[in-house]
Amino acid sequence: MDTLTDEIPFGYNKDQEISVSSISATGLTINSPVIVDELWAKISKYTLMFSEYPLSEILDNAALLDQSKEKTFEFTSPWTTVNMRLDVATDWLVASKLYYVSIIPKNANWILWEISNEIRFKLSDQSYGEWANTWTNLHSSAWADMNLANVSHTVSSNKVTLRWTAVDWSDNVDIFLRDPTWERFNKLWTVAMTAERYEFTINRNWEFIVNFMPDNDGAEKRYTFTVTWLRTTTTTTRTWITTVPKVWPAENIAVAIFVTFFLYVLYRRSYRKH
């Protein structure tokens, strides 16, 4: 996806990113560079999309797109940068909730261009930061980081025991297990951070991906392990593929279709509102 994104000629890129201009308990102001088209004309229309879920989760579960909200801005005289505002009173924000925001530029025909970087924020404590794979806090609030928890596991019979070292600033940790059939994470349990242990049962050999998420919205940790020797009740012998053959052309086509579909859904949602 990164490779395909780099090939999109116009829109936001690593040198043109959105940032937080100001934040308070009542609202947030996003500062954005003005995007130019292929003829170097300044783009004047932008759609700000905000949600309680990051884009990575929306891509995994398209149903989450329905709860995302949009706010469109059109500037009559855009200069080098422009500001876009979200308010509790007018945009139905809840100050205590965590939100993710990104911006999509559109040309005169309302055609979508490359989306911006993603920022997450919480108005109640005026914390914010760029959201990629980890949480970078740019305010004074403290956040738990599960990457420092030294996660490990053991397998005995058909039971997996997860262990970690408790980290500060979070009372509990939510534990999720990826479902390979539906390609999404399902919550197993909420465990006290100080328990430093959680056990669950498996019924097949597989590559398991566990997500540890602290309850104060700090940095999560995805932990992967593989089980290939589990005893099962069946007598059928199966050969498990440990190395997946490379099928790059098909994968590239699938990714391209996936990206196009996602942008198409965003366009349809935006089009209906205009």
C-alpha positions in Angstrom: 0.0 0.0 0.0 2.9 2.4 0.7 4.3 1.7 -2.7 1.0 2.4 -4.4 0.5 5.5 -2.3 3.8 6.8 -3.4 2.7 6.5 -7.0 -0.3 8.8 -6.5 1.0 12.1 -8.0 -1.1 14.7 -6.1 -2.3 15.2 -2.6 -0.7 14.9 0.9 2.7 13.3 1.2 5.5 13.0 3.8 6.6 16.6 3.3 3.0 17.9 3.5 1.2 16.8 6.6 -1.6 18.1 8.8 -0.9 19.2 12.4 -2.7 20.5 15.5 -2.8 24.3 15.6 -4.7 24.5 18.9 -6.8 22.4 21.3 -9.0 23.0 24.2 -11.9 21.2 26.0 -14.3 22.7 23.5 -12.6 22.0 20.2 -9.6 21.4 18.0 -8.1 23.3 15.1 -6.2 21.5 12.4 -3.6 23.3 10.3 -3.0 22.0 6.7 -0.7 22.9 3.9 -2.6 24.0 0.7 -2.4 21.2 -1.9 -1.8 22.1 -5.5 -3.0 20.1 -8.6 -1.0 19.0 -11.7 -1.2 22.6 -13.1 0.0 24.1 -9.7 -3.4 25.5 -9.1 -4.3 25.6 -5.4 -6.9 23.2 -4.2 -9.7 25.0 -2.3 -11.9 22.0 -1.2 -11.1 19.7 1.7 -13.1 17.1 3.6 -12.1 16.5 7.2 -13.0 12.9 8.3 -13.1 12.0 12.0 -14.1 8.8 13.8 -13.6 6.9 17.0 -11.7 4.3 15.0 -8.4 4.7 13.1 -8.3 4.1 9.4 -6.4 0.9 9.9 -9.4 -0.6 11.7 -11.9 0.9 9.1 -9.9 -0.8 6.3 -10.3 -4.1 8.1 -14.0 -3.6 8.8 -15.8 -1.4 6.3 -18.9 -1.3 8.5 -17.1 1.1 10.8 -17.1 3.6 8.0 -20.8 4.2 8.6 -20.2 5.8 12.0 -17.4 8.1 10.7 -18.3 11.8 10.3 -17.3 14.3 7.7 -17.0 18.1 7.6 -16.2 19.8 4.3 -14.4 23.1 4.0 -14.1 25.3 0.9 -11.7 28.2 1.0 -12.1 31.2 -1.4 -8.5 32.4 -1.1 -6.3 29.6 0.1 -2.7 30.7 0.7 0.2 28.6 2.0 -1.8 27.0 4.8 -5.4 26.7 6.0 -7.1 26.0 9.3 -10.1 23.6 9.9 -12.0 23.6 13.1 -14.0 20.9 15.0 -16.2 22.0 17.9 -18.0 20.2 20.7 -21.1 22.4 20.2 -21.5 22.1 16.4 -19.8 18.8 15.5 -21.3 16.6 18.3 -17.9 15.7 19.8 -17.7 14.1 23.3 -14.7 15.6 25.1 -13.9 12.4 27.0 -13.7 10.3 23.8 -10.7 9.5 21.7 -11.0 10.6 18.0 -9.0 10.0 14.9 -8.9 12.7 12.2 -7.5 13.0 8.6 -8.2 15.2 5.6 -8.9 14.5 2.0 -8.3 17.2 -0.7 -10.6 17.4 -3.7 -10.3 19.1 -7.0 -12.9 21.2 -8.8 -14.8 18.1 -9.8 -14.7 16.7 -6.2 -12.4 13.9 -7.1 -10.5 12.5 -4.1 -6.8 12.8 -3.9 -4.2 11.3 -1.6 -5.4 11.4 2.1 -3.4 13.1 4.8 -1.6 11.7 7.8 -3.8 10.7 10.7 -3.9 12.4 14.1 -5.7 11.2 17.2 -6.8 13.5 20.0 -8.8 13.7 23.2 -10.3 17.1 24.2 -10.8 16.3 27.9 -7.1 16.4 28.7 -6.0 18.3 25.5 -3.8 15.4 24.4 -3.0 14.8 20.7 -0.4 13.2 18.5 0.2 11.6 15.1 -1.2 8.1 14.8 0.7 5.7 12.6 1.6 2.4 14.3 2.4 3.9 17.7 1.0 6.8 19.7 3.2 9.9 19.9 1.9 12.1 22.7 2.7 15.8 22.1 1.1 17.0 25.4 2.0 16.5 29.0 -0.3 13.6 29.7 1.2 10.2 30.5 0.3 7.1 28.5 1.0 3.4 28.9 3.3 1.8 26.3 2.8 -1.9 26.0 5.9 -2.1 23.8 7.8 -1.9 27.1 5.9 -4.8 28.7 8.3 -7.6 27.6 5.4 -9.8 26.3 6.1 -13.5 26.1 4.2 -16.8 26.0 4.3 -20.5 26.8 2.1 -23.4 25.4 1.2 -26.4 27.4 -1.1 -29.0 25.8 -3.8 -26.7 24.3 -3.4 -23.8 26.7 -1.5 -20.6 25.9 -0.2 -18.5 28.8 0.6 -14.9 28.0 2.9 -13.0 30.3 4.0 -9.4 30.5 5.6 -6.9 32.8 3.2 -4.3 34.1 3.7 -0.8 32.8 2.8 2.5 34.4 -0.2 4.7 33.7 -2.8 2.0 32.9 -4.9 0.0 35.4 -6.1 -2.7 32.9 -5.1 -4.1 29.5 -7.6 -5.4 26.9 -6.5 -8.5 25.1 -7.6 -9.2 21.6 -7.0 -12.3 19.3 -7.0 -12.0 15.5 -9.7 -14.2 13.8 -8.1 -15.4 10.5 -11.5 -16.3 9.0 -13.0 -12.8 9.4 -9.6 -11.0 9.5 -10.4 -9.0 12.5 -9.5 -8.8 16.2 -11.9 -10.2 18.8 -11.7 -9.2 22.4 -10.8 -12.1 24.7 -10.8 -10.3 28.1 -9.9 -7.3 30.1 -7.2 -8.1 32.6 -5.6 -6.1 35.4 -2.3 -4.7 34.3 -0.7 -6.0 37.5 -1.9 -9.6 36.9 0.9 -9.9 34.3 -0.7 -13.1 33.1 -3.6 -14.4 31.0 -4.5 -17.9 29.8 -6.7 -19.1 26.9 -7.3 -22.3 25.0 -6.5 -23.0 21.3 -7.8 -25.9 19.2 -5.5 -25.8 16.1 -2.0 -25.2 14.9 -1.8 -21.7 13.5 0.0 -18.4 13.6 -1.7 -16.4 16.4 -1.7 -12.6 16.6 -2.6 -11.1 20.0 -3.1 -7.4 20.5 -2.5 -5.9 24.0 -4.3 -2.5 24.4 -3.9 -0.5 27.6 -7.1 1.1 28.9 -5.9 4.7 28.8 -5.4 4.6 25.0 -1.7 4.3 25.2 0.5 2.4 22.7 -0.7 -1.1 21.9 1.5 -4.1 21.3 0.8 -6.8 18.7 2.5 -10.1 19.6 2.7 -13.0 17.2 3.6 -16.7 17.9 3.1 -19.9 15.9 2.0 -23.3 17.1 2.7 -26.3 14.8 2.8 -29.3 17.1 -0.6 -29.1 18.8 -2.3 -32.5 19.3 -5.8 -32.7 17.9 -8.5 -35.3 18.1 -8.4 -36.0 14.3 -6.2 -38.7 12.9 -5.7 -36.9 9.6 -2.2 -35.7 8.9 -1.9 -32.3 7.4 1.1 -30.6 6.0 1.3 -27.0 7.2 2.9 -24.5 4.9 5.5 -22.6 6.8 6.6 -20.4 3.9 4.0 -18.7 1.8 4.9 -18.7 -1.9 5.4 -15.2 -3.3 2.6 -14.1 -5.6 3.4 -10.4 -5.9 1.4 -9.6 -9.1 -1.8 -11.0 -7.7 -1.1 -9.3 -4.3 -0.5 -5.9 -6.0 -3.8 -6.3 -7.9 -5.7 -7.2 -4.8 -4.2 -4.2 -2.9 -4.9 -1.9 -5.7 -8.6 -3.0 -5.9 -8.8 -2.7 -2.1 -7.4 0.8 -2.0 -9.7 1.9 -4.9 -12.7 0.4 -3.2 -12.0 2.3 0.0 -11.6 5.6 -1.8 -14.8 4.8 -3.8 -16.7 4.3 -0.6 -15.4 7.6 0.8 -16.3 9.4 -2.4 -19.8 8.0 -2.4 -20.3 9.1 1.2 -19.0 12.5 0.4 -21.0 12.8 -2.8 -24.3 12.0 -1.1 -23.7 14.8 1.3 -23.2 17.3 -1.5 
